[in-house]
Amino acid sequence: MRAIVIHAAKDLRVEERPEETPGEGQLRLRLATGGVCGSDLHYYNHGGFGTVRLREPMILGHEVSAYVESVGPGVTGYTEGQLVAVSPSRPCRACKYCLEGLPNQCLNMRFYGSAMPFPHIQGAFREVLVADQFQCVDATGLTPGEAAMAEPLAVTLHATRRAGDMLGKRVLVTGCGPIGILSILAARRSGAQEIVATDLSGFTLALARKVGADRTINMASEPDALAAYNADKGYFDVLYECSGAAPALAGGIAALRPRGIILQLGLGGDMSVPMMAITAKELDLRGSFRFHPEFAVGVSLMQKGLIDVKPLITHTVGLDKAEEAFLLASDRSQAMKAQIAFS
């Protein structure tokens, strides 16, 4: 089978890799669609992010959908040709955090396409994938592209759960890449009253308006526009910080009202935090990392038509043009979510 393998920054190759055979509780899947994620781009453009660096060739990819080809012993409820969304989250289900109900913090997590451990956890951008039954969620009624969006949607659903009650809240979203746009959808579905989104790209902000943001601010052309929300100690109840940039975080904190909630989703590396403002306004800074049960919830919301991710899918290319997908995904002036069609 063919797989998309990163060897170093800007060194992406489509290579032959051996196929695997499903074992107890596993399925053999024929990959349908894979979405290029921000972490995939970090590996492609920079060879890693923060302290996480590539130390060996690694198959990329963790946003995928696939068709069932066959099932291993003990697997029931799946039929040949069935479309499934495949969760990349594979906690051990035995460590102390898994047993405490925090599988996203698993000490032995095997998350597709991750260079955090060594040897690296190989990713899902391969023509044939063997997955555990608990990873596969029936995606009947969705397109392969929509089903592949279940992973980033789950990230934002997990963050929204971390925020708590969202009904009637005023929300600020900083950074309108795929996670920021999906945060707008998740916040609105959860009952947010008002949503303002900021970014540096007119293209991404236009999409933010299309999916439901009440106001968008281009910080490149209107650098002081957000300051209007700083009066009387702030305006917003919840901040989704999706850029991973220190200036965005600082500006968002200034616009939060006392006892507001900061959801940090952006992973741009360590950055300075205005701690005095957090302390004086009694703000809650809440990290949000990956997901687990929210994956199946996201699939269900899409199947019911309660969240529409189709506007985010701006480009789809074939496996033979895999690198083109990475180049497109890196260009926020024309692409939101670039996907690769495997079959």
Secondary structure as the mmCIF struct_conf table of DSSP 4:
data_model
#
loop_
_struct_conf.conf_type_id
_struct_conf.id
_struct_conf.beg_label_comp_id
_struct_conf.beg_label_asym_id
_struct_conf.beg_label_seq_id
_struct_conf.end_label_comp_id
_struct_conf.end_label_asym_id
_struct_conf.end_label_seq_id
STRN STRN1 ARG A 2 ALA A 8
TURN_TY1_P TURN_TY1_P1 ALA A 9 LYS A 10
STRN STRN2 ASP A 11 GLU A 16
TURN_TY1_P TURN_TY1_P2 GLU A 24 GLY A 25
STRN STRN3 GLN A 26 GLY A 35
HELX_LH_PP_P HELX_LH_PP_P1 VAL A 36 CYS A 37
HELX_RH_AL_P HELX_RH_AL_P1 GLY A 38 HIS A 46
BEND BEND1 GLY A 47 GLY A 47
STRN STRN4 GLY A 48 PHE A 49
TURN_TY1_P TURN_TY1_P3 GLY A 50 THR A 51
STRN STRN5 VAL A 52 ARG A 53
BEND BEND2 GLU A 56 GLU A 56
STRN STRN6 MET A 58 ILE A 59
STRN STRN7 GLU A 63 VAL A 71
TURN_TY1_P TURN_TY1_P4 PRO A 73 GLY A 74
BEND BEND3 GLY A 77 GLY A 77
TURN_TY1_P TURN_TY1_P5 GLU A 80 GLY A 81
STRN STRN8 LEU A 83 VAL A 86
BEND BEND4 ARG A 93 ARG A 93
BEND BEND5 CYS A 95 CYS A 95
HELX_RH_AL_P HELX_RH_AL_P2 LYS A 96 LEU A 99
TURN_TY1_P TURN_TY1_P6 GLU A 100 GLY A 101
HELX_RH_3T_P HELX_RH_3T_P1 PRO A 103 GLN A 105
TURN_TY1_P TURN_TY1_P7 LEU A 107 ASN A 108
BEND BEND6 TYR A 112 GLY A 113
STRN STRN9 SER A 114 SER A 114
BEND BEND7 MET A 116 PRO A 119
STRN STRN10 ILE A 121 ILE A 121
BEND BEND8 ALA A 124 ALA A 124
STRN STRN11 ARG A 126 ARG A 126
BEND BEND9 GLU A 127 GLU A 127
STRN STRN12 VAL A 128 ASP A 132
HELX_RH_3T_P HELX_RH_3T_P2 GLN A 133 GLN A 135
STRN STRN13 CYS A 136 ASP A 138
TURN_TY1_P TURN_TY1_P8 THR A 140 GLY A 141
BEND BEND10 LEU A 142 LEU A 142
HELX_RH_AL_P HELX_RH_AL_P3 PRO A 144 ALA A 148
TURN_TY1_P TURN_TY1_P9 MET A 149 MET A 149
HELX_RH_AL_P HELX_RH_AL_P4 ALA A 150 ALA A 163
TURN_TY1_P TURN_TY1_P10 LEU A 167 GLY A 168
STRN STRN14 ARG A 170 THR A 174
BEND BEND11 GLY A 177 GLY A 177
HELX_RH_AL_P HELX_RH_AL_P5 PRO A 178 ARG A 189
TURN_TY1_P TURN_TY1_P11 SER A 190 GLY A 191
BEND BEND12 GLN A 193 GLN A 193
STRN STRN15 GLU A 194 ASP A 199
BEND BEND13 LEU A 200 LEU A 200
HELX_RH_AL_P HELX_RH_AL_P6 GLY A 202 VAL A 211
TURN_TY1_P TURN_TY1_P12 GLY A 212 GLY A 212
BEND BEND14 ASP A 214 ASP A 214
STRN STRN16 ARG A 215 ASN A 218
TURN_TY1_P TURN_TY1_P13 MET A 219 SER A 221
TURN_TY1_P TURN_TY1_P14 PRO A 223 ASP A 224
HELX_RH_3T_P HELX_RH_3T_P3 ALA A 225 LYS A 233
STRN STRN17 PHE A 236 GLU A 241
BEND BEND15 SER A 243 SER A 243
HELX_RH_AL_P HELX_RH_AL_P7 ALA A 246 ALA A 255
STRN STRN18 LEU A 256 GLN A 264
BEND BEND16 GLY A 268 GLY A 268
HELX_RH_AL_P HELX_RH_AL_P8 MET A 275 ALA A 280
TURN_TY1_P TURN_TY1_P15 LYS A 281 GLU A 282
STRN STRN19 ASP A 284 GLY A 287
BEND BEND17 HIS A 292 HIS A 292
TURN_TY1_P TURN_TY1_P16 PRO A 293 PRO A 293
HELX_RH_AL_P HELX_RH_AL_P9 GLU A 294 GLN A 303
TURN_TY1_P TURN_TY1_P17 LYS A 304 GLY A 305
BEND BEND18 LEU A 306 ILE A 307
HELX_RH_3T_P HELX_RH_3T_P4 LYS A 310 LEU A 312
STRN STRN20 ILE A 313 GLY A 318
HELX_RH_3T_P HELX_RH_3T_P5 LEU A 319 LYS A 321
HELX_RH_AL_P HELX_RH_AL_P10 ALA A 322 ALA A 329
TURN_TY1_P TURN_TY1_P18 SER A 330 SER A 330
TURN_TY1_P TURN_TY1_P19 ARG A 332 GLN A 334
BEND BEND19 MET A 336 MET A 336
STRN STRN21 LYS A 337 ALA A 341
#
